[in-house]
Amino acid sequence: MYDFKSARRRIEELKLIYRQNKKHHQEDGTWGWWITAQIEEIEKEIEEAHKTRTAVRQDDRSDLNIITLTIPQ
């Protein structure tokens, strides 16, 4: 199962690193590209994990939602 909490935490860490570097270095594309690429990659992983999780839930729920009525006679 995908660890959403750790992934979001890592994104926040990368954003903090980006902001800190932005204060001390000029935005010329030499350092920020790697950080933004990492953030985008993790965000895509989260999105894919959400899609997979939703698809699995829908399949599992369809099997579990069978209602059988018992009518006393």
Secondary structure, DSSP 8 states (H G I E B T S, - for coil): ---HHHHHHHHHHHHHHHHHHHHHS--SSSSHHHHHHHHHHHHHHHHHHHHHHHHHHHHHHHHHT--------
